[in-house]
């Protein structure tokens, strides 16, 4: 790869910031310490700082003072998510989480460190670029659609944002690679809850009951037909039942069983029909076994769709950072990402920065209690975001 050449001091600050945040993780809409740190750093760099955006988000705005370009002034938004996950960390490292049951198990600590380093670089070179850069340090990506709350609070306004960029360190691709894929890159997130009502009774006399657990088991099996027999094999669709709650004793058939799960998709006809199709299956299967079903289906996060032109810009800059052979243009996954809300409003690109290094032991999956990253990935992230921003504003 073509390695970035930051100063030792810059890398040391990146690592120190990331490890400080890693040791003090905060859940969605509770990122008070993180937000205070971000606001103080941005203010010290000369940014106009606004706090409490989208509840606990922070926005830093800076206008370049460089010579006018041929395209007029533009405004670009760079986003970094701040929240952690409700996971007990298992890593035995000096920067291990000090918050019981809370951990940065997805790399958001690295995203904040990267964005602050880019903010520092852009402030230092303010006279060399024209336009406006906004940094959105966003709460609650994991569980609260914090992007939507920031948009509702006007993060894309005053001045109006023309393009948006974000990134995510990722342990599914190796250190030294960048993924910039046009079009749909991450799945929509739908959640569902199915309540199956039956007739309870003695477990030794099932003939006098309508067993909701039996009905629930058949519903789980039937739901898989949505993927195996209803979805186009070339579409991306996942239906996962992730929780079943029922019963209180070994000798009692309960009155109710509750199923919860998620649907992930890249869009298409079946995704549009999913609430009706899932409800029909639950009702018919449960009804056939003497039970009834009610379904609560929630559209939570839309598909993340990168703009073609903005992705081409990111891929071109990425080739300069890590070499063309290390730029991936076909990477996709069905994990959800609320950056999708920004991309629904403004053209932009969400890129992935490879952080996997199996040789050093950095290969645990995201949301694992042993998740950690090769911190050199942050150097690549800084280089990419700064260059993309200046190239777009030029």
TANORHU-V411132 format. One record per run of one state. SS is the DSSP state (h for helix, s for strand, l for the rest). FROM is the first residue (numbers start at 1). LEN is the number of residues. If there is no record, write none. Layout:
BEGIN
{{SS & FROM & LEN} {SS & FROM & LEN}}
END
This chain:
BEGIN
{{l & 1 & 7} {h & 8 & 16} {l & 24 & 8} {h & 32 & 13} {l & 45 & 3} {s & 48 & 6} {l & 54 & 3} {s & 57 & 9} {l & 66 & 9} {s & 75 & 7} {l & 82 & 3} {s & 85 & 1} {l & 86 & 17} {s & 103 & 1} {l & 104 & 4} {h & 108 & 17} {l & 125 & 1} {h & 126 & 3} {l & 129 & 1} {s & 130 & 9} {l & 139 & 7} {h & 146 & 7} {l & 153 & 10} {s & 163 & 12} {l & 175 & 3} {s & 178 & 2} {l & 180 & 3} {s & 183 & 4} {l & 187 & 1} {s & 188 & 10} {l & 198 & 1} {s & 199 & 1} {l & 200 & 1} {s & 201 & 2} {l & 203 & 3} {h & 206 & 3} {l & 209 & 1} {s & 210 & 1} {l & 211 & 1} {h & 212 & 12} {l & 224 & 1} {h & 225 & 6} {l & 231 & 6} {s & 237 & 10} {l & 247 & 5} {s & 252 & 2} {l & 254 & 2} {s & 256 & 10} {l & 266 & 3} {h & 269 & 20} {l & 289 & 3} {s & 292 & 10} {l & 302 & 2} {s & 304 & 3} {l & 307 & 1} {h & 308 & 15} {l & 323 & 1} {h & 324 & 3} {s & 327 & 2} {l & 329 & 4} {s & 333 & 1} {l & 334 & 6} {h & 340 & 6} {l & 346 & 2} {s & 348 & 10} {h & 358 & 3} {l & 361 & 1} {s & 362 & 1} {l & 363 & 14} {h & 377 & 17} {l & 394 & 1}}
END
